């Protein structure tokens, strides 16, 4: 596994970038046709993942410097601003009543503020791994920002898994559960196999499955309500 990622890193990142662009276009186009909020939320998350992958794909061409650093800063900011939308995706997917949706949006807004602050507070340092030049979080990142980063990485996925279980029971579809489980599995695979230095690349595969199964779930849910 390690040799595969070390050899094919740039190709893999460009392929994932293209897929996220496709997912973004599909989600926003379907929102344009249906006005279904679930597609809008998925489109925003897919765009954030697309931007994240694109900046890392461009790292080798741009080289270390202010432009890559600036783009990378907003990679962290967009991550903090858009990943919390996983909460309302769960709420809309499970058809929460209006008061509960409002509560979820309040929680989401709080996490977005924390996520954006974390993005600006992160200490950026360069790293070249598997042929990919990128900026990552450095030792100068405050402890509170690291805590928010962990919240965004795992605290947003656990609700997706729980919502996925509920959707499987109520709506007879495992697609939302697959989105959460595969994202969690790939995020944990790097540390579990002793490949923490490649975790960013392995996690990107999980993010690809997250966006894919979100879209499939939204399509399935829309078909059930026709």
KEMAR-278216 format. One line per 8 residues: number of its first residue (from 0); their letters; for each residue y, x, z of C-alpha. Coordinates in Angstrom, 1 decimal, always signed. Layout:
N
NUM> a> Y X Z; ...
***
This chain:
226
0> xxxxxxxx> +0.0 +0.0 +0.0; +2.5 +2.7 +1.0; +2.0 +4.6 -2.3; +2.6 +1.4 -4.3; +6.0 +0.8 -2.6; +7.0 +4.5 -2.8; +6.2 +4.6 -6.5; +7.5 +1.3 -7.6
8> xxxxxxxx> +10.4 +0.6 -5.3; +13.3 +0.3 -7.9; +11.2 -1.7 -10.3; +10.1 -4.1 -7.5; +13.7 -4.6 -6.3; +15.0 -5.3 -9.8; +12.2 -7.9 -10.3; +13.0 -9.5 -7.0
16> xxxxxxxx> +16.7 -9.6 -7.9; +15.9 -11.4 -11.1; +13.8 -13.9 -9.4; +16.4 -14.7 -6.8; +19.0 -15.2 -9.6; +16.6 -17.6 -11.2; +16.0 -19.4 -7.9; +19.8 -19.6 -7.3
24> xxxxxxxx> +20.4 -21.1 -10.8; +17.6 -23.6 -10.4; +18.7 -24.8 -7.0; +22.4 -25.2 -7.9; +21.5 -26.9 -11.2; +19.2 -29.4 -9.5; +21.9 -30.0 -6.9; +24.3 -30.7 -9.8
32> xxxxxxxx> +21.9 -33.3 -11.1; +20.7 -34.9 -7.9; +23.5 -34.2 -5.4; +20.7 -33.6 -2.9; +22.1 -31.4 +0.0; +18.8 -29.7 +0.4; +19.2 -28.1 -3.0; +22.7 -26.9 -2.2
40> xxxxxxxx> +21.6 -25.3 +1.0; +18.6 -23.6 -0.7; +20.9 -22.4 -3.5; +23.3 -20.8 -0.9; +20.4 -19.0 +0.8; +19.0 -17.9 -2.6; +22.4 -16.6 -3.6; +22.6 -14.5 -0.4
48> xxxxxxxx> +19.2 -13.1 -1.1; +20.1 -12.4 -4.7; +23.3 -10.5 -3.6; +21.3 -8.5 -1.0; +18.7 -7.5 -3.5; +21.3 -6.7 -6.3; +23.3 -4.3 -4.1; +20.2 -2.4 -3.1
56> xxxxxxxx> +19.0 -2.3 -6.8; +22.4 -0.9 -7.9; +22.4 +1.8 -5.1; +21.0 +4.5 -7.3; +23.3 +3.9 -10.2; +26.5 +3.6 -8.0; +25.7 +6.5 -5.8; +26.8 +7.1 -2.2
64> xxxxxxxx> +30.5 +6.2 -1.9; +33.2 +3.7 -1.0; +32.1 +1.1 -3.7; +28.5 +0.9 -2.5; +29.7 +0.9 +1.1; +32.0 -2.0 +0.4; +29.4 -4.0 -1.4; +26.9 -3.2 +1.3
72> xxxxxxxx> +29.3 -4.4 +4.0; +29.3 -7.8 +2.4; +25.6 -7.6 +2.0; +25.4 -7.8 +5.8; +28.2 -10.3 +6.1; +26.6 -12.7 +3.5; +23.3 -12.3 +5.3; +24.9 -13.3 +8.6
80> xxxxxxxx> +26.8 -16.2 +7.0; +24.0 -17.7 +4.9; +20.6 -17.1 +6.7; +21.6 -19.6 +9.5; +21.5 -22.3 +6.8; +17.7 -22.2 +7.4; +18.5 -24.5 +10.4; +20.0 -27.4 +8.4
88> xxxxxxxx> +17.4 -26.9 +5.6; +14.8 -27.8 +8.3; +17.0 -30.7 +9.5; +17.5 -32.2 +6.0; +13.9 -31.5 +5.0; +12.7 -33.6 +8.0; +15.3 -36.3 +7.5; +17.0 -35.8 +10.9
96> xxxxxxxx> +19.2 -38.7 +12.0; +22.9 -38.1 +11.8; +23.5 -37.2 +15.5; +20.8 -34.6 +15.3; +22.1 -33.2 +12.0; +25.5 -32.8 +13.6; +23.9 -31.0 +16.5; +22.1 -28.7 +14.1
104> xxxxxxxx> +25.3 -28.0 +12.2; +27.1 -27.1 +15.4; +24.3 -24.6 +16.2; +24.5 -23.3 +12.7; +28.2 -22.8 +12.8; +27.9 -20.8 +16.1; +25.2 -18.6 +14.6; +27.2 -18.1 +11.4
112> xxxxxxxx> +30.2 -16.9 +13.4; +27.9 -14.5 +15.2; +26.3 -13.4 +12.0; +29.6 -12.7 +10.2; +30.8 -10.7 +13.2; +27.6 -8.8 +13.3; +28.0 -8.0 +9.6; +31.5 -6.5 +10.1
120> xxxxxxxx> +30.4 -4.7 +13.3; +27.3 -3.0 +11.9; +27.6 +0.8 +11.6; +26.6 +1.6 +8.0; +24.6 +4.8 +7.2; +23.0 +5.8 +3.9; +19.3 +6.1 +3.4; +17.2 +6.9 +0.3
128> xxxxxxxx> +13.7 +5.6 +0.5; +11.2 +4.6 -2.2; +13.8 +5.6 -4.9; +16.3 +3.2 -3.5; +19.7 +4.4 -2.2; +21.2 +1.9 +0.3; +23.3 +1.5 +3.4; +21.5 +0.3 +6.5
136> xxxxxxxx> +22.4 -0.3 +10.1; +23.0 +3.0 +12.0; +22.9 +4.2 +15.5; +26.6 +3.3 +16.0; +25.8 -0.5 +15.7; +26.7 -2.2 +19.0; +23.8 -3.6 +21.0; +25.1 -7.2 +20.7
144> xxxxxxxx> +25.1 -6.8 +16.9; +21.5 -5.6 +17.0; +20.6 -8.6 +19.1; +22.2 -11.0 +16.5; +20.4 -9.1 +13.8; +17.1 -9.8 +15.5; +18.1 -13.4 +16.0; +18.8 -13.8 +12.2
152> xxxxxxxx> +15.5 -12.1 +11.4; +13.2 -14.0 +13.6; +15.1 -16.7 +15.4; +15.8 -18.5 +12.1; +12.2 -18.3 +10.8; +10.4 -19.8 +13.8; +12.2 -23.2 +13.3; +11.1 -23.1 +9.7
160> xxxxxxxx> +7.5 -22.6 +10.8; +7.7 -25.4 +13.3; +9.5 -27.7 +10.8; +6.8 -26.7 +8.3; +4.0 -27.9 +10.6; +5.9 -31.2 +11.1; +6.4 -31.6 +7.3; +2.7 -31.0 +6.7
168> xxxxxxxx> +1.8 -33.7 +9.2; +4.4 -36.3 +8.2; +4.9 -35.5 +4.5; +1.4 -34.2 +3.7; +2.7 -30.9 +2.1; +2.2 -27.4 +3.4; +5.0 -25.9 +1.2; +7.7 -25.6 +3.9
176> xxxxxxxx> +5.2 -24.1 +6.3; +4.2 -21.5 +3.7; +7.8 -20.6 +3.3; +8.1 -19.8 +7.0; +4.7 -18.2 +7.5; +4.9 -15.9 +4.5; +8.5 -14.8 +5.4; +7.3 -14.1 +9.0
184> xxxxxxxx> +4.2 -12.3 +7.8; +6.0 -9.9 +5.5; +8.7 -9.2 +8.0; +6.1 -8.2 +10.5; +3.8 -6.3 +8.0; +5.9 -3.1 +8.0; +5.9 -2.5 +11.8; +2.3 -3.7 +12.0
192> xxxxxxxx> +1.1 -1.1 +9.5; +3.2 +1.8 +10.7; +5.5 +1.5 +7.6; +8.8 +0.7 +9.4; +10.7 +2.9 +7.0; +9.5 +0.6 +4.2; +10.1 -2.6 +6.1; +13.2 -3.5 +4.2
200> xxxxxxxx> +11.2 -3.4 +0.9; +8.2 -5.3 +2.2; +10.5 -7.9 +3.8; +12.1 -8.6 +0.4; +8.7 -9.9 -0.8; +8.7 -12.3 +2.1; +12.3 -13.4 +1.2; +11.1 -14.0 -2.4
208> xxxxxxxx> +8.3 -16.3 -1.2; +10.8 -18.0 +1.2; +13.1 -19.0 -1.6; +10.2 -20.0 -3.9; +8.5 -22.3 -1.5; +11.8 -23.8 -0.4; +12.4 -24.8 -4.0; +8.9 -26.1 -4.4
216> xxxxxxxx> +9.2 -28.1 -1.2; +12.5 -29.6 -2.2; +11.0 -30.6 -5.5; +8.0 -32.1 -3.8; +10.2 -34.0 -1.3; +12.4 -35.4 -4.1; +9.3 -36.6 -6.0; +8.0 -38.4 -3.0
224> xx> +11.3 -40.4 -2.7; +11.5 -41.5 -6.4
***
